[in-house]
Amino acid sequence: MYLDGISNKDFIDNVQEEYGESVAEILDIDENIESQTGMYTAAVFAVMLMVLSITVIVVVLILYLVIKTIIIKRKQEFGVMKAIGYSTIQLQNQISISFLPIIIIGVVMGGLLGYFFTNPMLSILLSSAGVKRLDFIVHFSIILMVCAGILILAYIVSMFVSRRIKKISVYGLLAE
């Protein structure tokens, strides 16, 4: 039955009041569908949060290792640059910005893959539960926000890890 101008719950209450025991069962299909899909929505949200968490951890660890290695290998170069007059912040920005093209390429590729392949991948993941075709609405604006968040996170982590440049001094390099 299609209802116009009355909610499902109100209609069910009216029918039960009027016909009482003569009606065996009344099903609210909207409520039924919502309760069944709620489980899948929660599962997809949990998977999304897990993938996002793993992505953040991987970005942080990779940047940490790479920047730490760069600082160790270019220690003398950074010492000379500090002697010339570069500040620690300028050197930190130089390191952070040097990773920007690679990070932008990775974020753009990941964002595009996520936008176009979210539904097919979720269909594959949920096929054992009987979901063969999936049409989740993937908002491009949300993907852009996640990509921008990862870019900002990468910049902040690279600035934080490159703080070790502060310990490099010309005197310390000459003493070595």
C-alpha positions as CSV (number, residue, x, y, z in Angstrom):
1,M,0.0,0.0,0.0
2,Y,1.3,3.5,-0.9
3,L,0.5,6.2,1.7
4,D,0.0,9.8,1.0
5,G,-0.1,12.4,3.8
6,I,0.3,9.9,6.7
7,S,3.3,8.2,8.1
8,N,3.6,4.4,8.1
9,K,3.5,4.1,11.9
10,D,0.3,6.2,12.1
11,F,-1.4,4.2,9.4
12,I,-0.4,0.9,11.1
13,D,-1.7,2.2,14.4
14,N,-5.0,3.2,12.8
15,V,-5.5,-0.2,11.1
16,Q,-4.7,-2.1,14.3
17,E,-7.2,0.1,16.2
18,E,-9.9,-0.3,13.6
19,Y,-9.5,-4.0,12.6
20,G,-7.8,-5.3,15.7
21,E,-7.5,-9.1,15.8
22,S,-8.8,-9.6,12.3
23,V,-5.5,-8.5,10.8
24,A,-2.8,-11.2,11.2
25,E,0.3,-9.1,10.6
26,I,1.3,-5.7,9.3
27,L,4.8,-5.1,7.9
28,D,6.4,-1.7,7.5
29,I,8.6,-2.4,4.5
30,D,10.5,0.9,4.9
31,E,11.4,0.0,8.5
32,N,12.3,-3.6,7.5
33,I,14.6,-2.4,4.7
34,E,16.2,0.2,7.0
35,S,16.9,-2.4,9.7
36,Q,18.4,-4.8,7.2
37,T,20.6,-2.3,5.4
38,G,21.7,-0.7,8.7
39,M,23.9,-3.7,9.4
40,Y,25.6,-3.4,6.0
41,T,26.0,0.4,6.3
42,A,27.7,0.0,9.7
43,A,30.0,-2.7,8.3
44,V,31.0,-0.5,5.3
45,F,31.6,2.5,7.7
46,A,33.8,0.3,9.9
47,V,35.8,-0.9,6.8
48,M,36.1,2.7,5.7
49,L,37.5,3.8,9.0
50,M,39.9,0.9,9.1
51,V,41.2,1.7,5.7
52,L,41.6,5.4,6.6
53,S,43.4,4.5,9.8
54,I,45.8,2.2,8.0
55,T,46.4,4.9,5.4
56,V,47.2,7.4,8.0
57,I,49.6,5.0,9.8
58,V,51.4,4.1,6.6
59,V,51.8,7.8,5.5
60,V,53.2,8.7,8.9
61,L,55.6,5.8,9.1
62,I,56.9,6.2,5.5
63,L,57.4,9.9,6.0
64,Y,59.1,9.3,9.3
65,L,61.6,6.8,7.9
66,V,62.3,8.7,4.6
67,I,62.8,12.1,6.3
68,K,65.0,10.7,9.0
69,T,67.2,9.0,6.4
70,I,67.4,12.3,4.4
71,I,68.5,14.2,7.4
72,I,71.2,11.7,8.3
73,K,72.5,11.5,4.7
74,R,72.4,15.3,4.1
75,K,73.6,16.4,7.5
76,Q,76.6,18.2,6.2
77,E,74.6,19.9,3.4
78,F,72.0,21.2,6.0
79,G,74.9,22.4,8.2
80,V,76.4,24.4,5.3
81,M,72.9,25.8,4.5
82,K,72.5,26.9,8.2
83,A,75.9,28.5,8.0
84,I,74.9,30.4,4.9
85,G,71.9,31.8,6.8
86,Y,68.9,29.4,6.3
87,S,66.7,29.1,9.3
88,T,65.5,25.7,10.6
89,I,61.9,26.5,9.5
90,Q,63.1,27.2,6.0
91,L,65.0,23.9,5.8
92,Q,61.9,22.1,7.2
93,N,59.7,23.7,4.6
94,Q,62.2,22.8,1.9
95,I,62.1,19.1,3.0
96,S,58.3,19.1,3.3
97,I,57.7,20.8,-0.1
98,S,60.1,18.4,-1.8
99,F,57.7,15.6,-1.0
100,L,54.6,17.5,-2.1
101,P,54.6,16.4,-5.8
102,I,54.9,12.7,-4.9
103,I,52.2,13.0,-2.2
104,I,49.9,14.9,-4.5
105,I,50.2,12.2,-7.2
106,G,49.5,9.5,-4.7
107,V,46.5,11.3,-3.2
108,V,45.0,12.1,-6.6
109,M,45.4,8.5,-7.7
110,G,44.0,7.1,-4.5
111,G,41.1,9.6,-4.6
112,L,40.2,8.7,-8.2
113,L,40.4,5.0,-7.5
114,G,38.3,5.4,-4.4
115,Y,35.7,7.4,-6.3
116,F,35.4,5.0,-9.2
117,F,36.0,1.7,-7.6
118,T,34.3,1.9,-4.1
119,N,31.1,0.2,-5.2
120,P,32.7,-2.6,-7.2
121,M,35.1,-3.4,-4.4
122,L,32.3,-3.3,-1.8
123,S,30.3,-5.6,-4.0
124,I,33.2,-8.1,-4.1
125,L,33.6,-7.8,-0.3
126,L,29.9,-8.2,0.4
127,S,29.2,-10.9,-2.2
128,S,29.3,-13.6,0.4
129,A,26.5,-11.9,2.2
130,G,24.3,-11.9,-0.9
131,V,25.1,-8.4,-2.1
132,K,25.8,-8.7,-5.8
133,R,25.3,-5.1,-7.0
134,L,25.9,-2.1,-4.9
135,D,25.0,1.6,-5.5
136,F,26.3,3.6,-2.6
137,I,26.4,7.3,-3.3
138,V,30.0,8.3,-3.2
139,H,30.2,12.1,-2.8
140,F,33.1,13.6,-4.6
141,S,33.3,16.4,-2.0
142,I,33.9,13.9,0.8
143,I,36.7,12.2,-1.3
144,L,38.2,15.7,-1.8
145,M,38.1,16.4,2.0
146,V,39.8,13.1,2.8
147,C,42.5,13.8,0.1
148,A,43.0,17.3,1.5
149,G,43.2,15.9,5.0
150,I,45.9,13.4,3.9
151,L,47.9,16.1,2.2
152,I,47.7,18.3,5.3
153,L,48.6,15.4,7.5
154,A,51.6,14.6,5.3
155,Y,52.9,18.2,5.5
156,I,52.4,18.4,9.3
157,V,54.2,15.0,9.8
158,S,57.1,16.0,7.5
159,M,57.4,19.3,9.4
160,F,57.3,17.6,12.7
161,V,59.9,14.8,11.8
162,S,62.2,17.3,10.1
163,R,62.6,19.2,13.4
164,R,65.7,17.2,13.9
165,I,67.4,19.7,11.7
166,K,67.4,22.1,14.6
167,K,70.1,19.9,16.3
168,I,72.5,20.4,13.4
169,S,75.0,23.1,14.0
170,V,78.0,24.3,12.1
171,Y,80.2,24.0,15.2
172,G,79.0,20.4,15.7
173,L,79.9,19.5,12.1
174,L,83.4,21.1,12.4
175,A,84.0,19.3,15.6
176,E,83.3,16.0,13.9
